[in-house]
Amino acid sequence: MLTAVPEHESALRERRCIATGAILPEEKLVRFVVGPDGDIVPDIDAKLPGRGLWLSADRHLMTRPALKNDFAKAARAKVSVAPDLAAHVEHLIVARMLSDLGLARRAGLLSVGFDNVVRALGTRNPPSVLIEAADAAADGKRKLEAAARGLKIETIGTLKRAELGLALGRENVVHAALRPGALADRLKLNSARLAALRAQPCSTENESTE
């Protein structure tokens, strides 16, 4: 079992969901802005200019008929909302995660493959994130959890084998591990959002003491 680690600073900030009014950490929300033509534009990295409109990373909310009114009220302007907004947001989040994994691999921060992950867990500077394919076998997951016992580490399992393979340029990627840093923090944040959109657990957290 695995333990929670502090989220990136941006994930600790809280915003109000325009649909529910709930005050939530940014990792549970997605930022949108109004484009020049009144289109609602997802801003996954929260860097686009303009007033941010925050919506829970929830597929049901992103597909509800009243969403356009929610955005218009929050923006105090007429807006246009794409009918496939939820799918588009999911695509953008996956693209960001795959891009970050690719950057981590090129920077030498990522260990790929079961044996390499086990070796990384035994180093003085172990990874802070274990990446498990969403369709990985349970046996491999259990073995890596055992190898990570006693470490402060978080496991994410929102990406599929094909998606991991696309990011890392190889087939059948099931296990990987990422060292601490900004890329690891952003990957965890976006994994939480993706998990909410795909309605699956985003991580397992626990602390084991031996």
N, CA, C and O of each residue as an XYZ file, in Angstrom:
840
protein
N       0.870     -1.196      0.000
C       0.000      0.000      0.000
C       0.900      1.238      0.000
O       2.065      1.172      0.393
N       0.343      2.363     -0.446
C       1.187      3.496     -0.740
C       0.740      4.736      0.010
O      -0.397      4.814      0.474
N       1.630      5.700      0.126
C       1.347      6.859      0.952
C       1.152      8.129      0.141
O       1.712      8.281     -0.945
N       0.365      9.023      0.672
C       0.133     10.287     -0.012
C       1.363     11.168      0.073
O       2.108     11.122      1.052
N       1.567     11.958     -0.945
C       2.650     12.931     -0.962
C       2.044     14.284     -1.261
O       0.977     14.350     -1.872
N       2.695     15.383     -0.847
C       2.124     16.704     -1.082
C       1.918     16.972     -2.562
O       2.772     16.637     -3.383
N       0.804     17.568     -2.898
C       0.513     17.926     -4.276
C       1.283     19.184     -4.633
O       1.761     19.903     -3.756
N       1.398     19.442     -5.926
C       2.022     20.662     -6.415
C       1.266     21.857     -5.867
O       0.065     21.777     -5.610
N       1.973     22.968     -5.688
C       1.377     24.158     -5.084
C       0.083     24.568     -5.763
O      -0.876     24.950     -5.092
N       0.044     24.493     -7.110
C      -1.161     24.915     -7.819
C      -2.356     24.056     -7.467
O      -3.495     24.521     -7.503
N      -2.092     22.764     -7.117
C      -3.181     21.869     -6.788
C      -3.793     22.206     -5.433
O      -4.902     21.771     -5.125
N      -3.051     23.001     -4.601
C      -3.543     23.331     -3.281
C      -4.475     24.544     -3.311
O      -5.205     24.785     -2.350
N      -4.457     25.309     -4.405
C      -5.364     26.442     -4.511
C      -6.783     25.942     -4.750
O      -6.993     24.888     -5.350
N      -7.743     26.710     -4.272
C      -9.130     26.307     -4.409
C      -9.883     27.291     -5.301
O      -9.591     28.487     -5.327
N     -10.862     26.752     -6.030
C     -11.686     27.567     -6.918
C     -13.144     27.139     -6.760
O     -13.441     26.087     -6.194
N     -14.041     27.974     -7.271
C     -15.467     27.660     -7.206
C     -15.933     27.076     -8.543
O     -15.690     27.656     -9.601
N     -16.600     25.933     -8.483
C     -17.165     25.330     -9.682
C     -18.368     26.153    -10.129
O     -19.261     26.431     -9.329
N     -18.396     26.542    -11.402
C     -19.486     27.389    -11.878
C     -20.808     26.649    -11.946
O     -21.863     27.282    -11.971
N     -20.778     25.319    -11.976
C     -22.011     24.541    -12.096
C     -22.625     24.196    -10.745
O     -23.843     24.251    -10.573
N     -21.773     23.841     -9.791
C     -22.281     23.382     -8.495
C     -22.096     24.399     -7.374
O     -22.759     24.312     -6.340
N     -21.191     25.369     -7.575
C     -20.893     26.331     -6.524
C     -19.949     25.803     -5.472
O     -19.608     26.522     -4.533
N     -19.514     24.550     -5.608
C     -18.621     23.953     -4.626
C     -17.222     24.550     -4.727
O     -16.731     24.821     -5.823
N     -16.584     24.753     -3.574
C     -15.201     25.210     -3.516
C     -14.317     23.975     -3.480
O     -14.395     23.177     -2.546
N     -13.480     23.817     -4.493
C     -12.689     22.597     -4.638
C     -11.245     22.933     -4.977
O     -10.970     24.006     -5.513
N     -10.312     22.021     -4.668
C      -8.923     22.223     -5.116
C      -8.842     22.139     -6.627
O      -9.669     21.487     -7.263
N      -7.846     22.798     -7.204
C      -7.744     22.871     -8.654
C      -7.610     21.503     -9.312
O      -7.993     21.333    -10.469
N      -7.071     20.531     -8.589
C      -6.920     19.205     -9.192
C      -8.256     18.557     -9.513
O      -8.315     17.610    -10.298
N      -9.324     19.056     -8.916
C     -10.658     18.508     -9.172
C     -11.438     19.357    -10.184
O     -12.607     19.085    -10.456
N     -10.796     20.364    -10.727
C     -11.465     21.296    -11.617
C     -10.679     21.462    -12.914
O      -9.503     21.106    -12.997
N     -11.347     22.003    -13.913
C     -10.700     22.366    -15.171
C     -11.018     23.837    -15.438
O     -12.155     24.281    -15.281
N      -9.999     24.573    -15.842
C     -10.191     25.999    -16.142
C     -10.601     26.171    -17.602
O     -10.098     25.480    -18.488
N     -11.513     27.095    -17.835
C     -11.947     27.467    -19.179
C     -11.861     28.985    -19.306
O     -11.921     29.709    -18.312
N     -11.719     29.452    -20.538
C     -11.799     30.883    -20.813
C     -12.726     31.081    -22.006
O     -13.020     30.138    -22.742
N     -13.178     32.301    -22.186
C     -14.008     32.638    -23.335
C     -13.102     33.128    -24.453
O     -12.350     34.085    -24.271
N     -13.170     32.478    -25.608
C     -12.359     32.867    -26.751
C     -12.878     34.117    -27.424
O     -13.947     34.615    -27.073
N     -12.127     34.634    -28.396
C     -12.518     35.878    -29.082
C     -13.896     35.810    -29.734
O     -14.573     36.831    -29.858
N     -14.313     34.624    -30.149
C     -15.620     34.469    -30.812
C     -16.713     33.999    -29.857
O     -17.806     33.626    -30.283
N     -16.405     34.021    -28.564
C     -17.396     33.587    -27.586
C     -17.374     32.098    -27.316
O     -18.210     31.595    -26.566
N     -16.425     31.376    -27.919
C     -16.329     29.936    -27.678
C     -15.717     29.670    -26.309
O     -14.805     30.375    -25.876
N     -16.233     28.639    -25.629
C     -15.648     28.204    -24.372
C     -14.446     27.326    -24.694
O     -14.573     26.297    -25.357
N     -13.267     27.748    -24.211
C     -12.005     27.089    -24.546
C     -11.406     26.450    -23.299
O     -11.166     27.154    -22.318
N     -11.154     25.134    -23.302
C     -10.496     24.505    -22.154
C      -9.054     25.021    -22.016
O      -8.344     25.199    -23.006
N      -8.651     25.252    -20.784
C      -7.300     25.743    -20.494
C      -6.665     24.786    -19.480
O      -6.620     25.073    -18.284
N      -6.179     23.654    -19.973
C      -5.697     22.584    -19.098
C      -4.554     23.047    -18.203
O      -4.481     22.660    -17.037
N      -3.660     23.876    -18.746
C      -2.507     24.327    -17.970
C      -2.777     25.609    -17.188
O      -1.892     26.107    -16.492
N      -3.992     26.145    -17.296
C      -4.380     27.361    -16.556
C      -3.428     28.515    -16.829
O      -2.967     29.185    -15.905
N      -3.136     28.743    -18.118
C      -2.202     29.804    -18.490
C      -2.772     30.787    -19.502
O      -2.166     31.829    -19.753
N      -3.924     30.477    -20.089
C      -4.477     31.361    -21.104
C      -4.946     32.677    -20.476
O      -5.426     32.690    -19.343
N      -4.806     33.792    -21.221
C      -5.282     35.068    -20.684
C      -6.796     35.098    -20.594
O      -7.491     34.352    -21.285
N      -7.284     35.948    -19.753
C      -8.726     36.082    -19.591
C      -9.189     35.540    -18.251
O      -8.447     34.864    -17.538
N     -10.415     35.848    -17.935
C     -10.990     35.399    -16.669
C     -11.222     33.898    -16.706
O     -11.812     33.372    -17.650
N     -10.754     33.217    -15.674
C     -10.918     31.775    -15.606
C     -12.306     31.375    -15.139
O     -12.838     31.934    -14.180
N     -12.885     30.400    -15.830
C     -14.169     29.819    -15.436
C     -13.882     28.363    -15.076
O     -13.486     27.580    -15.939
N     -14.075     28.002    -13.838
C     -13.662     26.696    -13.345
C     -14.859     25.755    -13.243
O     -15.906     26.107    -12.700
N     -14.678     24.566    -13.773
C     -15.745     23.560    -13.769
C     -15.188     22.240    -13.261
O     -14.070     21.859    -13.609
N     -15.953     21.553    -12.452
C     -15.509     20.262    -11.931
C     -15.174     19.303    -13.068
O     -15.863     19.268    -14.088
N     -14.113     18.531    -12.882
C     -13.722     17.526    -13.877
C     -14.677     16.346    -13.762
O     -14.331     15.293    -13.226
N     -15.863     16.543    -14.267
C     -16.944     15.578    -14.121
C     -17.662     15.461    -15.465
O     -18.209     16.441    -15.970
N     -17.656     14.267    -16.036
C     -18.259     14.091    -17.357
C     -19.748     14.440    -17.355
O     -20.263     14.993    -18.327
N     -20.432     14.115    -16.262
C     -21.863     14.422    -16.201
C     -22.093     15.923    -16.284
O     -22.982     16.369    -17.009
N     -21.305     16.715    -15.552
C     -21.473     18.164    -15.583
C     -21.127     18.732    -16.957
O     -21.765     19.677    -17.421
N     -20.128     18.162    -17.597
C     -19.684     18.689    -18.890
C     -20.612     18.315    -20.040
O     -20.441     18.800    -21.159
N     -21.585     17.462    -19.773
C     -22.511     17.067    -20.835
C     -23.954     17.466    -20.520
O     -24.861     17.156    -21.293
N     -24.172     18.137    -19.412
C     -25.540     18.489    -19.034
C     -26.078     19.634    -19.890
O     -25.317     20.523    -20.271
N     -27.368     19.629    -20.197
C     -27.956     20.648    -21.065
C     -27.789     22.074    -20.538
O     -27.698     23.017    -21.324
N     -27.748     22.236    -19.222
C     -27.681     23.580    -18.643
C     -26.276     24.162    -18.622
O     -26.080     25.280    -18.145
N     -25.291     23.420    -19.135
C     -23.901     23.874    -19.022
C     -23.683     25.217    -19.724
O     -22.972     26.078    -19.207
N     -24.284     25.394    -20.886
C     -24.105     26.659    -21.610
C     -24.578     27.830    -20.762
O     -23.933     28.879    -20.730
N     -25.695     27.656    -20.081
C     -26.193     28.713    -19.210
C     -25.247     28.969    -18.045
O     -25.054     30.115    -17.637
N     -24.653     27.898    -17.507
C     -23.691     28.052    -16.414
C     -22.504     28.907    -16.861
O     -22.081     29.815    -16.145
N     -21.973     28.610    -18.050
C     -20.844     29.368    -18.565
C     -21.239     30.820    -18.863
O     -20.500     31.751    -18.544
N     -22.409     30.997    -19.475
C     -22.856     32.347    -19.818
C     -23.052     33.203    -18.576
O     -22.689     34.379    -18.557
N     -23.623     32.610    -17.547
C     -23.839     33.342    -16.300
C     -22.516     33.717    -15.654
O     -22.345     34.840    -15.180
N     -21.573     32.766    -15.638
C     -20.275     33.034    -15.016
C     -19.477     34.064    -15.814
O     -18.773     34.897    -15.243
N     -19.597     33.996    -17.146
C     -18.849     34.917    -18.001
C     -19.559     36.252    -18.190
O     -18.953     37.233    -18.621
N     -20.853     36.280    -17.863
C     -21.684     37.469    -18.067
C     -21.648     37.887    -19.535
O     -21.527     39.063    -19.879
N     -21.759     36.872    -20.374
C     -21.722     37.120    -21.822
C     -22.321     35.924    -22.545
O     -22.457     34.845    -21.969
N     -22.678     36.120    -23.811
C     -23.136     35.004    -24.625
C     -21.939     34.127    -24.979
O     -20.872     34.631    -25.330
N     -22.124     32.822    -24.885
C     -21.029     31.904    -25.161
C     -21.525     30.753    -26.023
O     -22.726     30.516    -26.154
N     -20.575     30.053    -26.600
C     -20.860     28.859    -27.382
C     -20.087     27.693    -26.787
O     -18.880     27.788    -26.565
N     -20.788     26.589    -26.529
C     -20.169     25.421    -25.909
C     -20.238     24.249    -26.884
O     -21.322     23.884    -27.340
N     -19.095     23.662    -27.204
C     -19.055     22.527    -28.128
C     -19.799     21.339    -27.533
O     -19.678     21.082    -26.335
N     -20.568     20.605    -28.342
C     -21.319     19.457    -27.816
C     -20.427     18.326    -27.323
O     -20.858     17.508    -26.510
N     -19.179     18.268    -27.809
C     -18.257     17.216    -27.394
C     -17.220     17.748    -26.412
O     -16.073     17.302    -26.408
N     -17.625     18.698    -25.585
C     -16.691     19.354    -24.675
C     -15.984     18.351    -23.768
O     -14.767     18.424    -23.603
N     -16.723     17.421    -23.182
C     -16.129     16.458    -22.259
C     -15.060     15.621    -22.948
O     -13.980     15.408    -22.397
N     -15.361     15.148    -24.147
C     -14.392     14.340    -24.891
C     -13.166     15.165    -25.259
O     -12.040     14.666    -25.234
N     -13.391     16.429    -25.600
C     -12.279     17.306    -25.963
C     -11.369     17.549    -24.765
O     -10.145     17.509    -24.890
N     -11.969     17.799    -23.603
C     -11.183     18.013    -22.381
C     -10.388     16.750    -22.036
O      -9.209     16.829    -21.690
N     -11.034     15.598    -22.132
C     -10.328     14.342    -21.864
C      -9.133     14.185    -22.804
O      -8.044     13.806    -22.373
N      -9.339     14.477    -24.083
C      -8.259     14.372    -25.068
C      -7.094     15.298    -24.707
O      -5.934     14.898    -24.798
N      -7.399     16.523    -24.302
C      -6.355     17.478    -23.963
C      -5.575     17.050    -22.723
O      -4.356     17.208    -22.661
N      -6.284     16.508    -21.741
C      -5.603     16.052    -20.527
C      -4.682     14.878    -20.844
O      -3.539     14.841    -20.388
N      -5.173     13.930    -21.617
C      -4.335     12.788    -22.002
C      -3.121     13.272    -22.779
O      -2.007     12.803    -22.544
N      -3.323     14.204    -23.701
C      -2.209     14.726    -24.494
C      -1.165     15.383    -23.611
O       0.033     15.205    -23.835
N      -1.598     16.139    -22.611
C      -0.654     16.774    -21.686
C       0.114     15.724    -20.889
O       1.327     15.843    -20.718
N      -0.578     14.705    -20.404
C       0.086     13.651    -19.629
C       1.106     12.902    -20.488
O       2.212     12.618    -20.029
N       0.744     12.586    -21.721
C       1.667     11.871    -22.596
C       2.873     12.740    -22.941
O       3.999     12.249    -23.021
N       2.631     14.025    -23.145
C       3.734     14.942    -23.418
C       4.692     15.016    -22.231
O       5.909     15.014    -22.413
N       4.147     15.081    -21.021
C       4.987     15.148    -19.828
C       5.779     13.860    -19.628
O       6.939     13.902    -19.219
N       5.165     12.726    -19.912
C       5.896     11.462    -19.811
C       7.029     11.411    -20.828
O       8.118     10.920    -20.529
N       6.768     11.917    -22.026
C       7.818     11.971    -23.029
C       8.959     12.872    -22.601
O      10.125     12.527    -22.791
N       8.642     14.018    -22.026
C       9.671     14.917    -21.511
C      10.479     14.252    -20.404
O      11.703     14.370    -20.358
N       9.785     13.555    -19.515
C      10.462     12.877    -18.409
C      11.401     11.791    -18.919
O      12.502     11.621    -18.395
N      10.972     11.062    -19.934
C      11.837     10.018    -20.502
C      13.096     10.632    -21.101
O      14.201     10.142    -20.868
N      12.933     11.698    -21.869
C      14.094     12.328    -22.506
C      15.030     12.972    -21.493
O      16.230     13.100    -21.739
N      14.474     13.380    -20.344
C      15.295     13.992    -19.301
C      15.933     12.958    -18.378
O      16.678     13.322    -17.468
N      15.653     11.683    -18.597
C      16.221     10.641    -17.757
C      15.573     10.520    -16.392
O      16.179      9.991    -15.460
N      14.338     11.009    -16.263
C      13.636     10.986    -14.976
C      12.685      9.799    -14.855
O      12.086      9.580    -13.802
N      12.550      9.039    -15.931
C      11.534      7.988    -15.974
C      12.183      6.622    -16.116
O      13.063      6.422    -16.953
N      11.738      5.687    -15.291
C      12.137      4.281    -15.412
C      10.972      3.525    -16.026
O       9.836      3.660    -15.571
N      11.243      2.731    -17.056
C      10.182      2.035    -17.793
C      10.435      0.539    -17.756
O      11.554      0.080    -17.983
N       9.371     -0.223    -17.463
C       9.486     -1.671    -17.388
C       9.568     -2.147    -15.949
O      10.136     -1.468    -15.092
N       9.002     -3.309    -15.688
C       8.888     -3.812    -14.322
C      10.248     -3.864    -13.617
O      10.392     -3.328    -12.518
N      11.239     -4.498    -14.235
C      12.545     -4.663    -13.595
C      13.210     -3.315    -13.333
O      13.800     -3.114    -12.271
N      13.122     -2.391    -14.289
C      13.728     -1.074    -14.099
C      13.039     -0.297    -12.984
O      13.688      0.441    -12.244
N      11.728     -0.464    -12.865
C      11.003      0.210    -11.790
C      11.419     -0.348    -10.435
O      11.627      0.415     -9.492
N      11.541     -1.650    -10.327
C      11.971     -2.263     -9.071
C      13.346     -1.737     -8.671
O      13.570     -1.414     -7.504
N      14.266     -1.650     -9.627
C      15.599     -1.133     -9.329
C      15.537      0.321     -8.882
O      16.249      0.721     -7.961
N      14.679      1.119     -9.538
C      14.556      2.534     -9.168
C      14.023      2.697     -7.745
O      14.420      3.616     -7.028
N      13.130      1.808     -7.345
C      12.569      1.883     -5.998
C      13.624      1.631     -4.918
O      13.450      2.037     -3.769
N      14.699      0.972     -5.284
C      15.746      0.660     -4.317
C      16.872      1.665     -4.270
O      17.847      1.453     -3.548
N      16.773      2.765     -5.023
C      17.837      3.755     -5.040
C      17.672      4.768     -3.917
O      16.652      4.794     -3.228
N      18.694      5.603     -3.744
C      18.638      6.636     -2.699
C      17.618      7.720     -3.028
O      17.059      8.346     -2.127
N      17.379      7.938     -4.304
C      16.397      8.928     -4.732
C      15.286      8.215     -5.493
O      15.223      8.279     -6.720
N      14.407      7.534     -4.755
C      13.373      6.729     -5.425
C      12.331      7.605     -6.095
O      12.206      8.786     -5.768
N      11.586      7.041     -7.024
C      10.520      7.803     -7.691
C       9.429      8.218     -6.721
O       9.253      7.611     -5.664
N       8.702      9.255     -7.094
C       7.559      9.693     -6.285
C       6.243      9.246     -6.884
O       5.198      9.344     -6.241
N       6.286      8.750     -8.125
C       5.067      8.311     -8.801
C       5.317      6.978     -9.488
O       6.279      6.824    -10.240
N       4.446      6.025     -9.224
C       4.402      4.793     -9.999
C       3.293      4.931    -11.030
O       2.183      5.349    -10.698
N       3.581      4.586    -12.269
C       2.593      4.651    -13.330
C       2.244      3.225    -13.736
O       3.104      2.471    -14.192
N       0.985      2.866    -13.568
C       0.499      1.537    -13.929
C      -0.547      1.681    -15.027
O      -1.457      2.502    -14.913
N      -0.424      0.898    -16.075
C      -1.450      0.932    -17.109
C      -2.798      0.572    -16.495
O      -2.891     -0.301    -15.631
N      -3.839      1.258    -16.953
C      -5.181      0.988    -16.429
C      -5.594     -0.448    -16.667
O      -6.380     -1.003    -15.899
N      -5.075     -1.059    -17.723
C      -5.398     -2.449    -18.039
C      -4.265     -3.398    -17.669
O      -4.130     -4.465    -18.268
N      -3.449     -3.018    -16.683
C      -2.361     -3.881    -16.218
C      -2.914     -5.036    -15.396
O      -3.985     -4.933    -14.799
N      -2.175     -6.131    -15.374
C      -2.572     -7.295    -14.577
C      -2.410     -6.989    -13.094
O      -1.481     -6.287    -12.694
N      -3.307     -7.514    -12.293
C      -3.284     -7.247    -10.854
C      -2.026     -7.797    -10.195
O      -1.537     -7.212     -9.229
N      -1.494     -8.904    -10.695
C      -0.324     -9.519    -10.071
C       0.880     -8.584    -10.106
O       1.585     -8.442     -9.106
N       1.120     -7.949    -11.246
C       2.238     -7.025    -11.354
C       2.075     -5.835    -10.434
O       3.046     -5.363     -9.843
N       0.854     -5.349    -10.311
C       0.595     -4.233     -9.410
C       0.916     -4.609     -7.970
O       1.534     -3.833     -7.241
N       0.496     -5.799     -7.567
C       0.752     -6.239     -6.190
C       2.247     -6.352     -5.920
O       2.714     -5.979     -4.844
N       2.993     -6.861     -6.882
C       4.436     -7.029     -6.693
C       5.125     -5.673     -6.541
O       6.022     -5.517     -5.712
N       4.707     -4.703     -7.336
C       5.330     -3.386     -7.221
C       4.905     -2.670     -5.939
O       5.694     -1.926     -5.356
N       3.686     -2.885     -5.503
C       3.272     -2.324     -4.221
C       4.137     -2.884     -3.102
O       4.520     -2.161     -2.183
N       4.439     -4.165     -3.182
C       5.303     -4.784     -2.176
C       6.704     -4.189     -2.233
O       7.314     -3.930     -1.196
N       7.216     -3.971     -3.448
C       8.552     -3.403     -3.601
C       8.608     -1.960     -3.107
O       9.665     -1.495     -2.681
N       7.477     -1.242     -3.161
C       7.430      0.159     -2.743
C       7.060      0.326     -1.278
O       6.936      1.449     -0.790
N       6.887     -0.779     -0.583
C       6.446     -0.698      0.813
C       7.438      0.103      1.646
O       8.646     -0.122      1.582
N       6.904      1.048      2.435
C       7.737      1.885      3.283
C       8.166      3.181      2.622
O       8.727      4.050      3.289
N       7.918      3.335      1.326
C       8.286      4.547      0.613
C       7.094      5.495      0.521
O       5.939      5.069      0.541
N       7.394      6.778      0.421
C       6.347      7.764      0.173
C       6.197      7.887     -1.332
O       7.037      8.483     -2.006
N       5.139      7.328     -1.841
C       4.972      7.247     -3.289
C       3.486      7.163     -3.616
O       2.688      6.693     -2.804
N       3.127      7.615     -4.794
C       1.733      7.575     -5.239
C       1.651      6.805     -6.549
O       2.499      6.963     -7.428
N       0.648      5.990     -6.668
C       0.446      5.218     -7.892
C      -0.735      5.783     -8.662
O      -1.808      6.001     -8.099
N      -0.533      6.019     -9.950
C      -1.628      6.446    -10.810
C      -1.861      5.377    -11.872
O      -0.916      4.761    -12.366
N      -3.106      5.170    -12.209
C      -3.441      4.120    -13.160
C      -4.541      4.533    -14.114
O      -5.458      3.757    -14.382
N      -4.455      5.749    -14.628
C      -5.514      6.269    -15.489
C      -5.238      6.084    -16.978
O      -6.165      6.115    -17.787
N      -3.971      5.892    -17.348
C      -3.629      5.756    -18.763
C      -3.596      4.289    -19.176
O      -3.212      3.421    -18.391
N      -3.997      4.023    -20.400
C      -4.014      2.662    -20.916
C      -2.656      2.300    -21.522
O      -1.824      3.170    -21.780
N      -2.452      1.003    -21.743
C      -1.178      0.554    -22.318
C      -0.875      1.261    -23.629
O       0.249      1.709    -23.853
N      -1.863      1.359    -24.484
C      -1.644      1.978    -25.790
C      -1.235      3.439    -25.637
O      -0.392      3.930    -26.387
N      -1.828      4.135    -24.668
C      -1.486      5.537    -24.441
C      -0.070      5.667    -23.896
O       0.682      6.542    -24.327
N       0.299      4.809    -22.955
C       1.658      4.828    -22.431
C       2.663      4.503    -23.526
O       3.718      5.131    -23.616
N       2.336      3.532    -24.349
C       3.224      3.173    -25.444
C       3.418      4.323    -26.417
O       4.517      4.526    -26.935
N       2.356      5.075    -26.667
C       2.434      6.222    -27.558
C       3.359      7.288    -26.981
O       4.131      7.907    -27.714
N       3.284      7.502    -25.678
C       4.116      8.520    -25.037
C       5.579      8.123    -25.018
O       6.456      8.977    -25.146
N       5.855      6.820    -24.858
C       7.220      6.366    -24.621
C       7.846      5.689    -25.827
O       8.987      5.231    -25.764
N       7.107      5.624    -26.917
C       7.676      5.106    -28.151
C       7.998      3.627    -28.134
O       8.949      3.190    -28.782
N       7.213      2.850    -27.399
C       7.409      1.408    -27.365
C       6.079      0.728    -27.062
O       5.176      1.335    -26.486
N       5.969     -0.519    -27.450
C       4.718     -1.236    -27.265
C       4.634     -1.878    -25.879
O       5.644     -2.156    -25.233
N       3.399     -2.101    -25.454
C       3.107     -2.870    -24.258
C       3.785     -2.314    -23.002
O       4.360     -3.066    -22.216
N       3.713     -0.994    -22.823
C       4.227     -0.388    -21.591
C       3.169     -0.555    -20.503
O       2.033     -0.104    -20.650
N       3.556     -1.203    -19.420
C       2.624     -1.469    -18.321
C       3.044     -0.760    -17.049
O       2.198     -0.249    -16.315
N       4.347     -0.723    -16.777
C       4.859     -0.147    -15.535
C       5.920      0.914    -15.838
O       6.757      0.738    -16.722
N       5.867      2.009    -15.092
C       6.888      3.039    -15.181
C       6.951      3.748    -13.830
O       6.055      3.602    -12.999
N       8.009      4.510    -13.625
C       8.164      5.244    -12.373
C       8.840      6.570    -12.666
O       9.771      6.637    -13.469
N       8.375      7.614    -12.020
C       8.848      8.968    -12.284
C       9.431      9.581    -11.021
O       8.828      9.526     -9.949
N      10.624     10.169    -11.166
C      11.283     10.807    -10.033
C      10.562     12.094     -9.651
O       9.821     12.652    -10.461
N      10.776     12.576     -8.410
C      10.081     13.784     -7.951
C      10.436     15.005     -8.791
O      11.518     15.088     -9.371
N       9.505     15.948     -8.842
C       9.732     17.182     -9.573
C       8.444     17.744    -10.133
O       7.360     17.223     -9.874
N       8.572     18.817    -10.907
C       7.400     19.494    -11.454
C       6.605     18.595    -12.390
O       5.375     18.642    -12.395
N       7.291     17.776    -13.182
C       6.575     16.888    -14.096
C       5.755     15.857    -13.326
O       4.623     15.551    -13.700
N       6.331     15.325    -12.247
C       5.597     14.356    -11.433
C       4.369     15.010    -10.796
O       3.295     14.411    -10.754
N       4.530     16.226    -10.305
C       3.403     16.926     -9.681
C       2.282     17.182    -10.686
O       1.105     16.987    -10.382
N       2.663     17.622    -11.889
C       1.646     17.904    -12.895
C       0.978     16.622    -13.378
O      -0.218     16.609    -13.668
N       1.742     15.561    -13.461
C       1.164     14.283    -13.885
C       0.117     13.817    -12.878
O      -0.947     13.336    -13.269
N       0.406     13.955    -11.595
C      -0.560     13.557    -10.568
C      -1.824     14.419    -10.638
O      -2.939     13.910    -10.514
N      -1.641     15.714    -10.834
C      -2.791     16.611    -10.912
C      -3.683     16.234    -12.090
O      -4.899     16.113    -11.935
N      -3.089     16.050    -13.258
C      -3.890     15.728    -14.431
C      -4.457     14.314    -14.383
O      -5.509     14.047    -14.963
N      -3.765     13.409    -13.696
C      -4.302     12.068    -13.538
C      -5.579     12.091    -12.698
O      -6.524     11.349    -12.968
N      -5.595     12.954    -11.675
C      -6.801     13.080    -10.848
C      -7.975     13.586    -11.689
O      -9.103     13.111    -11.549
N      -7.692     14.560    -12.566
C      -8.751     15.074    -13.441
C      -9.223     14.000    -14.420
O     -10.421     13.825    -14.641
N      -8.264     13.290    -14.998
C      -8.629     12.259    -15.963
C      -9.431     11.152    -15.304
O     -10.374     10.628    -15.897
N      -9.062     10.794    -14.086
C      -9.794      9.758    -13.366
C     -11.247     10.156    -13.164
O     -12.153      9.334    -13.300
N     -11.460     11.431    -12.836
C     -12.838     11.897    -12.643
C     -13.615     11.836    -13.949
O     -14.787     11.461    -13.959
N     -12.966     12.204    -15.052
C     -13.653     12.170    -16.345
C     -13.929     10.742    -16.796
O     -14.943     10.465    -17.436
N     -13.007      9.833    -16.452
C     -13.178      8.441    -16.854
C     -13.858      7.618    -15.769
O     -14.070      6.416    -15.929
N     -14.199      8.278    -14.659
C     -14.919      7.626    -13.563
C     -14.211      6.376    -13.086
O     -14.808      5.302    -13.024
N     -12.918      6.517    -12.744
C     -12.151      5.417    -12.201
C     -11.208      5.960    -11.147
O     -10.903      7.153    -11.168
N     -10.726      5.122    -10.209
C      -9.800      5.613     -9.197
C      -8.547      6.168     -9.846
O      -8.017      5.580    -10.788
N      -8.068      7.307     -9.341
C      -6.884      7.920     -9.932
C      -5.617      7.480     -9.243
O      -4.550      7.521     -9.856
N      -5.687      7.063     -8.003
C      -4.459      6.685     -7.303
C      -4.796      5.844     -6.101
O      -5.940      5.800     -5.650
N      -3.777      5.171     -5.585
C      -3.887      4.470     -4.313
C      -2.853      5.058     -3.391
O      -1.694      5.236     -3.766
N      -3.283      5.364     -2.167
C      -2.396      6.031     -1.256
C      -2.463      5.357      0.114
O      -3.536      5.002      0.602
N      -1.296      5.194      0.710
C      -1.247      4.581      2.020
C       0.178      4.675      2.517
O       1.104      4.849      1.725
N       0.355      4.566      3.764
C       1.710      4.527      4.300
C       1.887      3.230      5.026
O       1.058      2.835      5.845
N       2.980      2.569      4.719
C       3.291      1.313      5.370
C       4.527      1.500      6.222
O       5.505      2.098      5.773
N       4.500      1.014      7.408
C       5.669      1.097      8.268
C       6.081     -0.309      8.640
O       5.281     -1.104      9.133
N       7.329     -0.596      8.397
C       7.843     -1.923      8.734
C       8.903     -1.796      9.800
O       9.470     -2.801     10.230
